[in-house]
Amino acid sequence: MTPAPNRVPYVPAHSGMCPIGPHLVCADYNAMPQQMWATDRQDWQCEGCGKWMTRTFTAGTGWSAWRPTHR
């Protein structure tokens, strides 16, 4: 029996994509409640896989990529 090939880890194409799979965390940022834009942290349930994600804002770099939140 031949060993299974090593799987290449998934890398999102851009910071708006889910780090778990090839889909957007939020398809329409206008759907986010307005108060979420008045903070440096946003938590959103991924519209593709349903897992909770978070991203943070810093003045130097802007918004970070989405990453899983432990809820």
Beta strands, then each sheet from edge to edge (+ up, - down):
strand 1: 41-45
strand 2: 52-58
strand 3: 62-63
strand 4: 67-68
sheet 1: 1+ 2- 3+
sheet 2: 1+ 2- 4+
end
